[in-house]
Amino acid sequence: MSKDDASAALFRAMRELILTADSESLAAAMDEAGVDRAALVRAGRAAAARALDAVEQEGKTSEAVELREGLSVLLRLLRRRDELSLEEVAQRARVDGDELQRIEDDPVYAPRPRTIVQLEQFFHLPKRSLVKLAGMSRERSPQFAERVERFAASSKAMPKLTRDERRLLNEFVRFLGREADVDE
């Protein structure tokens, strides 16, 4: 039996398993195809493990994107509060302006740790607060992602901070400080 024939037979046997086959007819189909059952079990387990890893990674990626959206909004609000341009922040914080732009515009972008630490220091934020928002730390309370999402959703793009936006920003920074205290 050629390799292509064996692959086709294996595919048919797997399709039968998934769709309708009972164990006896599946065993007969595999025997007919000359399939090594132990190898099939190992391959099936490996495929299942890869699929579970992919699902887990998808969830992590999705949460990281949500957190980075909060990071983006926070940085924009801090810049607006301090009436600084992107270039001014980049220069004063000693970070790459293009990277700062990507952090603010692309929630899929994973910023460099050095940049995050520089921004924390520049804006006088609690230690490791931006690390959490960048999705670089798993150490956070269960409500952290929910608070970040609420914060990001309630912020508006206006040239100057309103009183409500300033209150929201200050409240969120205090929350980040409490989160940082929990880690230490």
Buried (B, 14 or more C-beta within 10 A) or exposed (E): EEEEEEEEBBEBBBEBBEEEBEEEEBBEBBEEBEBEEEEBEEBEEEEEEEEEEEEEEEEEEEBBBBBBBBBBBBBBBBBBBEEBEBEEBBEEBEBBBEBBBBBBEEBEBBBBEEBBBBBBEBBEBBBBBBBBBBBBBEEBBEEBBEBBBBBBEEBEEEEEBEEEBBEBBEEBBEBBBEBBEEBE
